[in-house]
Amino acid sequence: MIGSMITHDKRLFEYADKVIELDDGVITNA
């Protein structure tokens, strides 16, 4: 159970990084 939670957190962090990169790109292009 803890292992799956860690994997889930890792995916969330990776997804958040992608979203942040997209937001930065939008702000830079704006």
URDAMO-V847858 format. One record per residue. N is the residue number from 1. SS is DSSP state (a for helix, b for strand, c for the rest). PHI is phi in radians with two decimals (999 if undefined). OMEGA is omega as a letter, one per 40 degrees, with the letter a starting at -180 (999 if undefined). Layout:
n=N ss=SS phi=PHI omega=OMEGA
n=N ss=SS phi=PHI omega=OMEGA
This chain:
n=1 ss=c phi=999 omega=i
n=2 ss=a phi=-1.09 omega=a
n=3 ss=a phi=-1.06 omega=a
n=4 ss=a phi=-1.16 omega=i
n=5 ss=a phi=-1.15 omega=i
n=6 ss=a phi=-1.11 omega=i
n=7 ss=a phi=-1.08 omega=a
n=8 ss=a phi=-1.11 omega=i
n=9 ss=a phi=-1.07 omega=a
n=10 ss=a phi=-1.06 omega=i
n=11 ss=a phi=-1.13 omega=i
n=12 ss=a phi=-1.11 omega=i
n=13 ss=a phi=-1.11 omega=i
n=14 ss=a phi=-1.10 omega=i
n=15 ss=a phi=-1.13 omega=i
n=16 ss=a phi=-1.09 omega=i
n=17 ss=a phi=-1.06 omega=i
n=18 ss=a phi=-1.12 omega=a
n=19 ss=a phi=-1.11 omega=i
n=20 ss=a phi=-1.09 omega=i
n=21 ss=a phi=-1.08 omega=i
n=22 ss=a phi=-1.13 omega=i
n=23 ss=a phi=-1.07 omega=i
n=24 ss=a phi=-1.07 omega=a
n=25 ss=a phi=-1.10 omega=a
n=26 ss=a phi=-1.12 omega=a
n=27 ss=a phi=-1.12 omega=a
n=28 ss=a phi=-1.15 omega=a
n=29 ss=a phi=-1.35 omega=a
n=30 ss=c phi=-1.20 omega=999
